[in-house]
Amino acid sequence: MSTVNVTKSSTDSTVTIFDSYYQNEIKINAAEYDQVNAYFRSRFGSDAIANDFTAVIFEIAQGYGQSA
């Protein structure tokens, strides 16, 4: 079972996403994370689902060398 942990840093305005299943860590801009996450929250009405979709979008973007 995969778990995704999201840690926000107030000192450098980044968000760190850690996926325990893939042992993968991604550091991204907090503002970009908040925009994507807000979109998914508005579409699904669930924080848990929105958080998971947001993490997956950034993992996919990183795999392709793109920004979400």
Number of C-alpha atoms within 10 A of each C-alpha: 4 8 11 18 13 16 13 16 12 9 6 9 11 18 20 18 22 19 18 13 10 10 10 11 15 15 15 18 15 17 12 15 21 13 12 18 21 16 13 19 18 11 11 12 12 11 14 11 14 20 19 16 17 22 22 15 16 21 21 13 13 15 9 9 9 10 13 14
